[in-house]
Each structure stands twice: as structure tokens, then as C-alpha cells.
Amino acid sequence: MPLDAVTIYALANELKVRLVGTKIDKVQQPSRDTLILSIRGNGLNEKLLLSSGSGTARVHFINESYENPQSPPMFCMLLRKHLVGARIAEISQPDMERMLIFDLDTRDEMGMEAKKQLIVEMMGRNANIILTGAEGLIIDCLRRVDGDMSSLRQLMPGLFYRLPPKQEKPGFFALSSEERQALWKKAESENKADKWLMDSFSGLSPLCCREICYAATGETSKLIAELSDGQRFSFAENMEKLATRAGELDFEPTMIIIDEKPFDFSFMPIAQYENAATTKRFPDFSSLLEEFFTKRDKQELIKRKAQTLFKSVKSAHERTVRKLAARHEELLKTQRRDESRKYGDLITANLYRIRKGDSHLEADDYFEESCPKIMIKLDELKTPQQNAAAYYKEYNKAKTAQKYLGELIEKNEKEESYLQSVLDEISRCESERDLIEIRRELTDSGFIKTQKTGKNEKVKESAPLRFISSTGIEILVGKNNSQNDKLTTKTARRTDVWLHVQKIHGSHVIISCDGAEPDEKTLFEAGTLAAYYSQGRDGGKIPVDYTQVRFVKKPSGSMPGAVIYTDYKTLIVSADEKLVSELKRS
């Protein structure tokens, strides 16, 4: 999420307190968009991250370590030359723009005092980090912008640095209360209140505009024409509360969490998501930003790794489907084998009529009731007996092939079904460990090659997903095929209840009831989990079979996760995401 102007304002005030008077001890550039400054002084020994990534531009302290490239990039080398030993004199945010300027006291090559500025622009895809020297001349920048890239503003070494062009709308915090209220009174009624805020002022994020609207109306977006007098007054009041909060530095760093994942953050409490989200407060913005982006980066890494694994499994699945099609075609050919035997029999019955060198035999087909004439092709280089033997050989070969192909097709069908289930599992992975376990399972099964990492990493097996039903009974859900096998055949007791969606791929689900009859509520919730963690989660009503574990068997030599079961009953449920979220929190 991009940082809004108010968050950067709050962050600037935090950084001033901790950084002014300290020195830059080290400069590193672990990735193209990221710089890390090691800071010392005033009892401080910290690392400050500066990022100009699109959608991830930010500045904050970090605790985690980053791996650096073997050879530092040229921009990093240049910053080391100019910044190491520099004293941070001031940190500012000009005109409440989404940027920070670090004023630095340094010394030049002659040992003379020199003033420099490190500028971090945090404006979406135009984010940048710029180093300027005397009189604002650009020394260099992370992303150079020439005349071909922008006719409005160039950022190149040797040019004078100019602030980004201002927006054509007034700054929300630059106006007086009277000026803001005058604009609100003139607001056109066909506009939506939250959109009017966004279009009328700079310095506000969409999240902030929606929250002001929600606080006044109970809705995140509402036409101004539909506002009651009380709601119009409340809207104006909430605008001023926001301005007062910023003016008094009354900030509450807050992370918004949806589905246990960081979704957004704000400088104030957010209520607009109601029960769909939870919030987490932080002591300062730096710790908020570090946790938010660290977790989000890990999610992005998991997503990329999942896509890579998905692509490998998809390729294996497509190969298996092609094999199946080819073998079905071969099997169809073998079904014409009786014709070869008939030709052999007819040649044998007509040996006296055939001479070596004949290209064909015209004979009565006594296998048919009307004995029609039939033309049989002969090999001119073979004797009559050899031609008959060739057709018998063709027949026997096809007969053997039919049996062999039947076995191969059965094997390929199981492999195709298994790989389809793995694709479904990958789409539901929530951690890197989940992906590692699936990759290991695929490697053990021979579907993908072992990765050569140079390390022999042992990853501890993860536990199944664990839920507690509304009535306090434990429900376990397998996350992959190997875990499904272990859960059903080793973890679960014989008298526990086992559930699985009917005729499609999905997780094994266990109700830990040990022989007791689960109550209807628990059974329904376990069925909902089985539907949610299955290939049919996006469908409507889903049949889920359930039985005791003792009636579930794993055939010898079957693929991971494959079982057969008897003595079952069926319940119809839907993959209710809201219910699953509630069970996750229980």
C-alpha cells in the first residue's frame, strides 16, 4: 500500500526525534529499489530502509537482515562515497507531499564542509531516491528520467533538482477550517461524499476519505444528495477532527488485517471494514511499516514460488493428459485385432490358391453369413504361409498390447487425478513450508526433479489445520496429499469421523470425537471446511460424504491422498467463507 501524506508527516516527526544529529555509518543496496543506511550516534545503532519500489515506497527502521549482492551497484558505490560519515541535520516533508528530504552535513574531497540532500520521493510508479549537492544540483538518482521519458521533469546528474509538480487541488491540511467548510457547503449533490473529498483536496488517501464518510453515514460511499442534515454536519465535523488529529500529532499507527493477512494501514483507527477485518495497534509507524511490508513481501514470495511450482505441476499434468489420449488411441487400434486373425485364417484356408509374388488374395469371407468376397493384402516377398503367420503375429501383438495399454491407462488416470489434486492444493497454500512439503511429495513421487540448492535443508513437517467447532470439538484438516494420508491413516483414531467432498479433489477432514456421535452443528461445520478446502469451493451446494475412519482404506500402491471408503452418509453444504473465518478465529 502506498504511504499517504499524513502517514509520511507522522513518520517524519518520528524520524526527526531519533535521527537528527546521528551519522550514516554504512550504505547497502540489497535490491534495485532498496537502500539500507546503518545509523550511529545519540545512543542509536539502527538500520534505516529506504525503498522506491512501485507500491512499496517507504522509509522505516528495520530489524531483519537483507542479503546483499556480491558486487554493490554503481548507485550504492556513489552513495558510499558521498554519505558515509555524513551527519543528519534535518528531516522535512515539503508542502505535505509524499516525500522526505534528509539534509546532510558532509565533507568534500578537500575536507571542506559540504551540504547535501538525500531525497526520497514516494509517489507510486514515479518513486525515486535522489542525491543532490551544492545549490540543488543532482549528483545522481536511482532512476534517471531524461527528456524522452518525461517532458515535464527530468532527473539527471548535473541538472537542478525541482520538486514534483503540485496537484491542481488545494492541500487539505494547508487550508483553514473555514476554507474547508466553505468548499463542503458548495459540494455538488450528485457527487459521492468520499469521492468529493478525494477530488477536492490533496493529501488524503482513499482509505481516509472512506473512513470520514463511514463515520458520518455508516457507509463508505454515499451520494451527497442522499445525506441528511445530521449526516452533512457529522461529515464536516469528522473532516475537522482529522485536521485536528494531524495538527496535534495525535496518531495511532494501525494495521488492518483481513483473512489473517496484512491488508492496509493507517494513522488512525479504522472501522469501515466492520467484522470483516481486525486491527492491530503499533507503538510507532516504523514498527508498523516493517511488519506490514515484511509480511506482505513474504506473501508475494510465497505467491511467486507457488506460481513456479504450479507451472511445473501443470506441465506434468498436461504431459499425462497427452499420454492418456495417445494410449486411448493405441487401445482403439488394438480392438481391430480380430480382423488380423481373420485374415490369417482366410489365407491359411486358401493356401493352394496363392503363389509367392501375389499382391493380394480375393477370397470368400466365410466368417460372414452371406460369404461376401473380401480382398486381403499380401506381401509379395513372402510365401503364403509367411503372410498368414504375419497376420497371426499382428493379432497376438495387439492382444498383448491391449492388456499392457489397459494397465498404463489405469496408471495414467490415477496420475492425472493426483496431479489435478496437487494443483488444487497449491492454489490453497498459505506458507512457504506448505509449498516445500508439496514439492517434496512430488519429488518423492518422481513427478519433478530434485532442486539442486547446494544446501541440505531439513524442513519440519507442518501440522494439519486445526479448528474448534462451536460446541468445542476439535476438527483437523489436511493441507496436502501426504498430510491427508498421515492424518487419516496414522493421526486419526478408528472411531473418529472422516469427511471428504464427493467425487472431487479436496482435503481429508477429521472430527476428533473418538466414537461419540458428533452433534449436528459440528458435523455441519466440518462439512463446510471439507467443501471450503476442496476443488469445489467456488461452487454452490456441495455433497460431502462422512463415515468413521475405520471404514476408510488406502489401497496398496495408490497415489498419495487416494483412499476408498464405505458405510458413509452424505450431507449437502456450501463453502461458506464467513463461517470458515469465524472458525479460524475460534
C-alpha positions as CSV (number, residue, x, y, z in Angstrom):
1,M,0.0,0.0,0.0
2,P,1.4,3.5,-0.8
3,L,2.0,5.8,2.1
4,D,-0.3,8.8,2.2
5,A,0.8,12.3,3.1
6,V,-0.4,12.2,6.7
7,T,1.4,8.9,7.4
8,I,4.6,10.4,5.9
9,Y,4.1,13.5,8.1
10,A,3.8,11.4,11.2
11,L,6.8,9.3,10.1
12,A,8.9,12.4,9.5
13,N,8.2,13.6,13.1
14,E,9.2,10.2,14.5
15,L,12.4,10.1,12.4
16,K,13.4,13.6,13.4
17,V,13.4,12.7,17.1
18,R,15.6,9.7,16.6
19,L,17.8,10.6,13.6
20,V,18.7,14.3,13.8
21,G,22.3,14.5,15.0
22,T,23.2,10.9,14.1
23,K,25.7,9.8,11.4
24,I,25.5,7.5,8.4
25,D,28.0,4.7,9.1
26,K,27.3,2.3,6.1
27,V,25.3,2.2,2.9
28,Q,24.0,-1.0,1.3
29,Q,21.7,-1.7,-1.7
30,P,20.3,-5.3,-1.3
31,S,17.9,-4.8,-4.3
32,R,17.3,-2.4,-7.2
33,D,14.7,-0.4,-5.3
34,T,16.1,-0.7,-1.8
35,L,18.8,1.1,0.2
36,I,19.8,0.4,3.8
37,L,21.6,3.1,5.8
38,S,23.4,2.0,9.0
39,I,23.0,4.8,11.6
40,R,25.1,5.5,14.7
41,G,25.0,8.3,17.3
42,N,22.8,9.6,20.1
43,G,23.0,6.2,21.6
44,L,21.5,4.8,18.4
45,N,22.7,1.8,16.4
46,E,20.0,1.2,13.8
47,K,19.3,0.3,10.2
48,L,17.1,2.6,8.1
49,L,15.4,1.2,5.0
50,L,14.7,3.5,2.0
51,S,12.5,2.0,-0.7
52,S,11.4,3.4,-4.1
53,G,9.5,0.3,-5.2
54,S,6.3,0.9,-7.0
55,G,3.6,0.5,-4.4
56,T,6.2,-0.3,-1.7
57,A,8.0,3.1,-1.4
58,R,8.7,3.8,2.2
59,V,11.2,4.8,4.9
60,H,11.5,3.0,8.3
61,F,13.8,1.3,10.7
62,I,14.3,-2.5,10.3
63,N,15.4,-5.4,12.5
64,E,15.6,-8.1,9.8
65,S,18.7,-8.6,7.8
66,Y,18.8,-8.4,4.0
67,E,21.2,-10.3,1.7
68,N,23.4,-8.1,-0.4
69,P,24.7,-8.7,-3.9
70,Q,28.4,-9.8,-4.2
71,S,29.2,-6.6,-6.2
72,P,27.4,-3.4,-5.0
73,P,25.5,-1.5,-7.7
74,M,27.0,1.7,-9.0
75,F,24.5,3.9,-7.2
76,C,25.4,2.2,-4.0
77,M,29.1,2.9,-4.6
78,L,28.3,6.6,-5.3
79,L,26.2,6.9,-2.1
80,R,29.0,5.4,0.0
81,K,31.4,7.9,-1.4
82,H,29.1,10.9,-0.5
83,L,27.2,9.7,2.5
84,V,29.4,7.6,4.8
85,G,30.3,9.8,7.8
86,A,27.5,12.3,6.9
87,R,25.6,13.9,9.8
88,I,21.8,14.1,9.5
89,A,21.0,17.7,10.2
90,E,17.2,17.8,9.4
91,I,14.4,15.7,8.0
92,S,11.5,17.5,6.3
93,Q,8.4,16.9,4.2
94,P,7.8,19.9,1.8
95,D,4.2,21.0,1.4
96,M,2.8,17.8,2.9
97,E,4.0,16.0,-0.3
98,R,4.6,12.2,-0.3
99,M,8.4,12.7,0.1
100,L,11.1,13.1,2.7
101,I,14.2,15.2,2.4
102,F,17.3,14.3,4.6
103,D,19.6,17.4,5.0
104,L,23.1,16.1,5.4
105,D,26.3,17.8,6.7
106,T,29.3,16.2,4.9
107,R,32.8,16.9,3.9
108,D,34.1,17.0,0.3
109,E,37.3,15.5,-1.0
110,M,39.3,18.5,0.3
111,G,37.9,18.1,3.8
112,M,35.7,21.2,3.5
113,E,32.2,21.3,4.8
114,A,29.5,20.5,2.2
115,K,25.7,20.4,2.3
116,K,23.9,17.5,0.6
117,Q,20.4,16.2,0.4
118,L,19.1,12.7,0.1
119,I,15.5,12.9,-1.2
120,V,13.1,10.0,-1.1
121,E,10.0,10.5,-3.4
122,M,7.3,8.0,-2.5
123,M,4.8,8.7,-5.4
124,G,3.7,5.3,-6.8
125,R,5.4,4.3,-10.0
126,N,7.3,7.6,-10.1
127,A,9.0,6.8,-6.7
128,N,12.7,7.7,-6.7
129,I,15.8,8.3,-4.5
130,I,17.9,11.4,-5.4
131,L,21.2,12.7,-4.1
132,T,21.8,16.4,-4.6
133,G,24.8,18.6,-3.8
134,A,25.5,22.3,-3.7
135,E,22.7,24.6,-4.9
136,G,20.5,21.6,-5.5
137,L,22.4,20.1,-8.4
138,I,21.6,16.4,-8.9
139,I,24.6,14.2,-8.2
140,D,22.7,11.1,-9.3
141,C,19.4,9.3,-8.7
142,L,18.2,5.7,-8.5
143,R,16.0,6.2,-11.6
144,R,17.3,8.6,-14.1
145,V,14.5,10.4,-16.0
146,D,15.5,12.0,-19.4
147,G,13.5,14.2,-21.8
148,D,12.3,11.2,-23.7
149,M,10.7,9.8,-20.5
150,S,9.2,13.0,-19.3
151,S,8.9,16.4,-20.9
152,L,7.7,18.0,-17.6
153,R,10.5,17.0,-15.2
154,Q,13.9,15.5,-15.8
155,L,16.1,13.9,-13.1
156,M,19.6,13.5,-14.5
157,P,23.1,14.2,-13.0
158,G,24.1,17.8,-13.5
159,L,20.5,19.2,-13.6
160,F,19.0,21.3,-10.9
161,Y,16.5,19.3,-8.7
162,R,13.0,20.6,-8.9
163,L,10.2,19.4,-6.6
164,P,7.5,17.3,-8.2
165,P,4.7,19.4,-9.8
166,K,1.9,20.3,-7.4
167,Q,-1.5,18.9,-7.8
168,E,-4.2,21.3,-9.1
169,K,-6.3,20.9,-5.9
170,P,-5.5,22.5,-2.6
171,G,-3.9,20.6,0.3
172,F,-6.4,19.5,2.9
173,F,-4.1,20.5,5.8
174,A,-2.9,23.7,4.2
175,L,-6.4,25.2,4.3
176,S,-8.1,26.7,7.3
177,S,-11.2,25.2,8.8
178,E,-13.3,28.0,7.3
179,E,-11.9,27.3,3.8
180,R,-12.6,23.6,4.1
181,Q,-16.1,24.1,5.3
182,A,-16.8,26.7,2.6
183,L,-15.8,24.1,-0.1
184,W,-18.0,21.5,1.6
185,K,-21.0,23.8,1.5
186,K,-20.5,24.2,-2.2
187,A,-20.1,20.5,-2.9
188,E,-22.3,19.3,-5.8
189,S,-25.1,17.0,-4.7
190,E,-24.6,14.4,-7.5
191,N,-21.1,13.6,-6.2
192,K,-20.4,10.9,-3.7
193,A,-19.1,12.3,-0.4
194,D,-15.9,10.2,-0.3
195,K,-15.1,10.9,-3.9
196,W,-15.7,14.6,-3.4
197,L,-13.0,14.6,-0.7
198,M,-10.5,12.8,-3.0
199,D,-11.3,15.2,-5.9
200,S,-11.3,18.4,-3.8
201,F,-8.1,18.0,-1.7
202,S,-4.6,16.7,-1.9
203,G,-3.0,14.9,1.0
204,L,-5.8,12.4,1.7
205,S,-5.9,8.7,0.8
206,P,-9.0,6.8,-0.5
207,L,-9.0,4.8,2.8
208,C,-9.1,8.0,4.8
209,C,-11.9,9.5,2.7
210,R,-14.0,6.4,3.0
211,E,-13.5,6.4,6.8
212,I,-14.7,10.0,7.1
213,C,-17.8,9.1,5.1
214,Y,-18.3,5.9,7.2
215,A,-18.0,7.8,10.5
216,A,-20.7,10.2,9.3
217,T,-23.1,7.9,7.5
218,G,-22.3,4.3,8.3
219,E,-21.4,3.8,4.7
220,T,-18.1,4.1,2.9
221,S,-19.6,5.8,-0.1
222,K,-22.8,7.8,-0.3
223,L,-24.3,10.5,-2.6
224,I,-24.2,13.9,-1.1
225,A,-27.8,14.4,-2.2
226,E,-28.8,11.5,0.0
227,L,-27.2,12.8,3.2
228,S,-29.5,14.0,5.9
229,D,-28.7,17.4,7.6
230,G,-27.3,15.5,10.5
231,Q,-25.0,13.4,8.3
232,R,-23.8,16.6,6.5
233,F,-23.0,18.1,9.8
234,S,-21.2,14.9,11.0
235,F,-19.2,14.7,7.8
236,A,-18.0,18.3,8.2
237,E,-17.2,17.6,11.9
238,N,-15.2,14.5,11.0
239,M,-13.2,16.5,8.4
240,E,-12.1,18.9,11.2
241,K,-11.4,16.0,13.6
242,L,-8.9,14.7,11.1
243,A,-7.3,18.1,10.6
244,T,-7.0,18.5,14.4
245,R,-5.6,15.0,14.8
246,A,-2.8,15.8,12.3
247,G,-2.2,19.2,13.8
248,E,-1.8,17.8,17.3
249,L,0.3,14.8,16.1
250,D,-2.4,12.6,17.6
251,F,-1.6,9.5,15.7
252,E,-2.5,5.8,16.3
253,P,-0.4,3.6,13.9
254,T,-2.9,0.8,12.9
255,M,-2.7,-2.2,10.7
256,I,-5.8,-3.6,9.1
257,I,-5.8,-7.4,8.9
258,I,-8.2,-9.4,6.6
259,D,-8.1,-13.3,6.5
260,E,-5.0,-13.2,8.8
261,K,-3.1,-11.2,6.2
262,P,-2.0,-7.5,6.3
263,F,-4.4,-5.6,4.1
264,D,-3.7,-1.9,4.7
265,F,-2.5,0.5,7.4
266,S,-3.5,4.0,8.7
267,F,-2.5,6.7,11.1
268,M,-5.9,6.4,12.9
269,P,-8.3,3.7,13.9
270,I,-10.3,2.3,11.0
271,A,-13.9,1.0,11.5
272,Q,-15.2,0.7,7.9
273,Y,-14.4,-3.0,7.5
274,E,-16.6,-3.9,10.5
275,N,-16.4,-7.6,11.3
276,A,-14.6,-8.5,8.0
277,A,-11.3,-7.2,9.5
278,T,-9.3,-7.0,12.7
279,T,-6.9,-4.2,13.6
280,K,-3.5,-4.1,15.3
281,R,-2.1,-1.1,17.0
282,F,1.7,-0.3,17.0
283,P,3.8,2.0,19.2
284,D,5.2,3.8,16.2
285,F,5.0,4.0,12.4
286,S,8.4,2.4,11.8
287,S,7.4,-0.9,13.5
288,L,4.0,-0.8,11.7
289,L,5.6,-0.4,8.3
290,E,8.3,-3.0,9.0
291,E,5.8,-5.7,10.0
292,F,3.3,-4.8,7.2
293,F,5.8,-4.9,4.4
294,T,7.8,-7.8,5.7
295,K,4.7,-9.9,5.9
296,R,3.4,-8.7,2.6
297,D,6.8,-9.4,0.9
298,K,6.7,-12.9,2.3
299,Q,3.2,-13.4,0.9
300,E,4.5,-12.1,-2.5
301,L,7.4,-14.5,-2.3
302,I,5.1,-17.4,-1.5
303,K,2.8,-16.3,-4.4
304,R,5.8,-16.3,-6.8
305,K,7.1,-19.7,-5.6
306,A,3.5,-21.1,-5.8
307,Q,3.3,-19.9,-9.4
308,T,6.6,-21.6,-10.3
309,L,5.5,-24.9,-8.7
310,F,2.1,-24.6,-10.2
311,K,3.7,-24.2,-13.7
312,S,5.8,-27.3,-13.2
313,V,2.9,-29.4,-12.0
314,K,0.7,-28.0,-14.8
315,S,3.3,-29.1,-17.3
316,A,3.4,-32.6,-15.8
317,H,-0.4,-32.8,-15.8
318,E,-0.5,-31.8,-19.5
319,R,2.1,-34.4,-20.4
320,T,0.0,-37.0,-18.6
321,V,-3.2,-35.9,-20.4
322,R,-1.4,-36.2,-23.7
323,K,-0.1,-39.7,-22.8
324,L,-3.6,-40.7,-21.9
325,A,-5.0,-39.5,-25.2
326,A,-2.3,-41.3,-27.2
327,R,-2.7,-44.6,-25.3
328,H,-6.5,-44.5,-25.7
329,E,-5.9,-44.1,-29.5
330,E,-3.5,-47.0,-29.4
331,L,-6.0,-49.1,-27.5
332,L,-8.6,-48.3,-30.1
333,K,-6.3,-49.7,-32.8
334,T,-5.8,-53.0,-30.8
335,Q,-9.6,-53.5,-30.9
336,R,-9.3,-54.2,-34.6
337,R,-7.0,-57.2,-33.9
338,D,-9.7,-59.8,-34.7
339,E,-9.5,-58.6,-38.3
340,S,-5.8,-59.7,-38.4
341,R,-6.7,-63.1,-37.1
342,K,-9.5,-63.5,-39.7
343,Y,-7.1,-62.6,-42.5
344,G,-4.6,-65.2,-41.2
345,D,-7.4,-67.9,-41.1
346,L,-8.6,-67.0,-44.7
347,I,-5.0,-67.1,-46.1
348,T,-4.5,-70.5,-44.4
349,A,-7.8,-71.8,-45.9
350,N,-6.7,-70.6,-49.4
351,L,-3.0,-71.6,-49.4
352,Y,-3.5,-73.7,-52.5
353,R,-4.7,-70.6,-54.4
354,I,-1.8,-68.3,-53.5
355,R,1.6,-68.1,-55.2
356,K,4.7,-66.3,-53.9
357,G,4.7,-62.8,-55.5
358,D,0.9,-62.3,-55.3
359,S,0.0,-58.9,-54.1
360,H,-3.5,-59.8,-52.8
361,L,-6.0,-62.6,-52.2
362,E,-9.6,-62.4,-53.2
363,A,-11.5,-64.9,-51.0
364,D,-15.0,-65.8,-49.7
365,D,-15.4,-64.4,-46.1
366,Y,-16.9,-67.4,-44.5
367,F,-17.0,-65.6,-41.2
368,E,-19.9,-63.6,-42.5
369,E,-23.3,-65.4,-43.1
370,S,-23.6,-64.2,-46.7
371,C,-19.9,-65.1,-47.5
372,P,-19.1,-61.9,-49.3
373,K,-15.9,-61.5,-51.4
374,I,-13.0,-59.9,-49.4
375,M,-9.7,-58.6,-50.6
376,I,-6.7,-59.3,-48.4
377,K,-3.3,-57.5,-48.9
378,L,-0.3,-59.8,-49.3
379,D,3.5,-59.2,-49.0
380,E,4.8,-60.1,-52.5
381,L,8.2,-61.1,-51.0
382,K,6.7,-63.7,-48.6
383,T,5.3,-67.2,-49.1
384,P,1.6,-67.8,-48.4
385,Q,2.5,-69.4,-45.1
386,Q,4.6,-66.4,-44.1
387,N,1.8,-64.0,-45.0
388,A,-0.6,-66.0,-42.7
389,A,2.0,-66.0,-39.9
390,A,2.5,-62.2,-40.2
391,Y,-1.3,-61.6,-39.7
392,Y,-1.3,-64.0,-36.7
393,K,1.7,-62.2,-35.2
394,E,-0.1,-58.9,-35.7
395,Y,-3.1,-60.3,-33.8
396,N,-1.0,-61.7,-30.9
397,K,0.9,-58.4,-30.6
398,A,-2.3,-56.4,-30.4
399,K,-3.8,-58.8,-27.9
400,T,-0.7,-58.3,-25.6
401,A,-0.7,-54.6,-26.2
402,Q,-4.4,-54.3,-25.2
403,K,-3.6,-55.7,-21.7
404,Y,-0.5,-53.6,-21.3
405,L,-2.2,-50.4,-22.5
406,G,-5.1,-51.0,-20.1
407,E,-2.7,-51.1,-17.2
408,L,-0.9,-48.0,-18.5
409,I,-4.1,-46.1,-18.9
410,E,-5.3,-47.0,-15.4
411,K,-1.9,-45.8,-14.1
412,N,-2.1,-42.6,-16.1
413,E,-5.6,-41.9,-15.0
414,K,-4.5,-42.1,-11.3
415,E,-1.6,-39.8,-12.0
416,E,-3.8,-37.3,-13.8
417,S,-6.2,-37.3,-10.9
418,Y,-3.4,-37.0,-8.4
419,L,-1.7,-34.0,-10.3
420,Q,-5.1,-32.3,-10.5
421,S,-5.4,-32.6,-6.7
422,V,-1.9,-31.1,-6.3
423,L,-2.8,-28.1,-8.5
424,D,-5.8,-27.5,-6.2
425,E,-3.6,-27.8,-3.1
426,I,-1.0,-25.3,-4.5
427,S,-3.8,-22.8,-5.0
428,R,-4.6,-23.0,-1.3
429,C,-1.0,-22.8,0.1
430,E,-0.6,-20.2,2.8
431,S,3.1,-20.6,3.8
432,E,6.5,-21.5,2.2
433,R,6.5,-24.6,4.3
434,D,3.3,-25.8,2.6
435,L,5.0,-25.4,-0.8
436,I,8.1,-27.2,0.4
437,E,6.1,-30.2,1.6
438,I,4.2,-30.4,-1.7
439,R,7.4,-30.1,-3.7
440,R,9.0,-32.9,-1.6
441,E,5.9,-35.1,-2.2
442,L,6.2,-34.5,-5.9
443,T,9.9,-35.2,-5.9
444,D,9.4,-38.5,-3.9
445,S,6.7,-39.5,-6.4
446,G,9.0,-38.8,-9.4
447,F,6.9,-36.0,-11.0
448,I,9.5,-33.3,-10.6
449,K,13.3,-33.3,-10.3
450,T,15.1,-32.6,-7.0
451,Q,16.2,-29.0,-6.7
452,K,19.9,-28.5,-6.5
453,T,20.2,-25.8,-3.9
454,G,23.7,-26.7,-2.5
455,K,22.0,-27.0,0.9
456,N,20.6,-30.0,2.6
457,E,17.7,-28.2,4.4
458,K,15.5,-30.2,6.6
459,V,12.1,-28.7,7.0
460,K,10.0,-29.7,9.9
461,E,6.6,-31.2,8.8
462,S,3.8,-28.8,9.3
463,A,0.7,-29.8,11.3
464,P,-2.8,-30.1,9.8
465,L,-5.1,-27.1,10.1
466,R,-6.8,-27.1,13.4
467,F,-10.3,-25.7,14.2
468,I,-12.6,-25.8,17.2
469,S,-16.3,-26.2,16.4
470,S,-19.0,-24.1,18.0
471,T,-19.6,-26.8,20.5
472,G,-15.9,-27.2,21.4
473,I,-14.9,-30.3,19.3
474,E,-11.6,-30.4,17.5
475,I,-11.6,-30.6,13.7
476,L,-8.4,-31.3,11.7
477,V,-7.9,-30.5,8.0
478,G,-5.1,-31.9,5.8
479,K,-3.2,-29.4,3.7
480,N,-1.7,-31.7,1.1
481,N,-1.9,-35.3,-0.1
482,S,0.9,-36.6,2.1
483,Q,-0.6,-34.9,5.1
484,N,-4.1,-36.3,4.2
485,D,-2.6,-39.8,4.2
486,K,-0.9,-39.3,7.6
487,L,-4.0,-37.6,9.1
488,T,-6.3,-40.4,8.1
489,T,-4.1,-43.5,8.5
490,K,-2.0,-42.5,11.5
491,T,-3.2,-39.5,13.4
492,A,-7.0,-40.1,13.5
493,R,-8.5,-42.8,15.7
494,R,-10.5,-45.5,14.1
495,T,-13.7,-44.2,15.7
496,D,-13.2,-40.6,14.7
497,V,-15.4,-39.2,11.9
498,W,-13.8,-38.7,8.4
499,L,-15.2,-36.3,5.8
500,H,-14.4,-35.6,2.1
501,V,-16.2,-33.9,-0.7
502,Q,-17.9,-36.3,-3.1
503,K,-16.2,-37.2,-6.4
504,I,-13.8,-34.2,-6.5
505,H,-10.4,-33.4,-5.0
506,G,-10.2,-32.0,-1.5
507,S,-8.7,-32.2,2.0
508,H,-9.3,-35.1,4.4
509,V,-11.2,-33.7,7.4
510,I,-11.3,-35.4,10.8
511,I,-13.7,-34.8,13.7
512,S,-11.8,-35.9,16.8
513,C,-14.8,-37.4,18.6
514,D,-13.4,-40.9,19.3
515,G,-16.6,-42.9,18.8
516,A,-19.1,-40.3,20.1
517,E,-21.7,-39.1,17.7
518,P,-20.8,-35.6,16.6
519,D,-23.6,-33.0,17.1
520,E,-25.3,-31.6,14.0
521,K,-23.6,-28.2,14.4
522,T,-20.1,-29.8,14.5
523,L,-20.9,-32.1,11.6
524,F,-22.2,-29.1,9.5
525,E,-19.1,-27.0,10.3
526,A,-16.7,-29.9,9.5
527,G,-18.6,-30.4,6.2
528,T,-18.3,-26.7,5.4
529,L,-14.5,-27.0,6.0
530,A,-14.3,-30.0,3.7
531,A,-16.2,-28.0,1.0
532,Y,-14.0,-24.9,1.5
533,Y,-10.7,-26.8,1.3
534,S,-11.7,-28.5,-1.9
535,Q,-11.8,-28.1,-5.7
536,G,-15.4,-27.2,-5.4
537,R,-15.1,-24.2,-3.0
538,D,-16.3,-21.7,-5.7
539,G,-19.4,-23.8,-6.5
540,G,-22.8,-23.7,-4.9
541,K,-24.2,-26.7,-2.9
542,I,-21.5,-29.4,-2.4
543,P,-22.2,-33.0,-1.3
544,V,-19.8,-34.1,1.4
545,D,-19.5,-37.8,2.5
546,Y,-18.7,-38.8,6.0
547,T,-18.0,-42.1,7.8
548,Q,-15.9,-43.4,10.7
549,V,-12.2,-43.7,10.0
550,R,-12.3,-47.5,10.3
551,F,-14.3,-47.6,7.0
552,V,-11.6,-45.7,5.1
553,K,-8.9,-47.8,3.4
554,K,-5.8,-46.8,1.5
555,P,-5.2,-49.3,-1.4
556,S,-1.7,-50.7,-1.7
557,G,0.4,-48.8,-4.2
558,S,-2.1,-46.0,-4.6
559,M,-1.2,-42.3,-5.1
560,P,-0.7,-40.0,-2.1
561,G,-4.1,-38.9,-0.7
562,A,-6.1,-41.6,-2.5
563,V,-8.4,-43.8,-0.4
564,I,-11.6,-45.8,-0.7
565,Y,-14.4,-45.7,1.8
566,T,-17.7,-47.5,2.7
567,D,-20.6,-47.2,5.1
568,Y,-20.9,-43.5,4.5
569,K,-23.6,-40.8,4.7
570,T,-23.9,-37.6,2.7
571,L,-24.6,-34.0,3.8
572,I,-25.1,-31.0,1.5
573,V,-23.2,-27.8,2.4
574,S,-21.7,-24.8,0.8
575,A,-18.1,-23.4,1.1
576,D,-19.2,-20.6,3.5
577,E,-16.1,-18.4,3.7
578,K,-17.5,-16.3,6.5
579,L,-18.1,-19.4,8.7
580,V,-14.6,-20.6,7.9
581,S,-13.1,-17.2,9.0
582,E,-15.1,-17.4,12.3
583,L,-13.8,-21.0,12.9
584,K,-10.2,-19.8,12.2
585,R,-10.6,-17.2,15.0
586,S,-12.1,-19.6,17.5
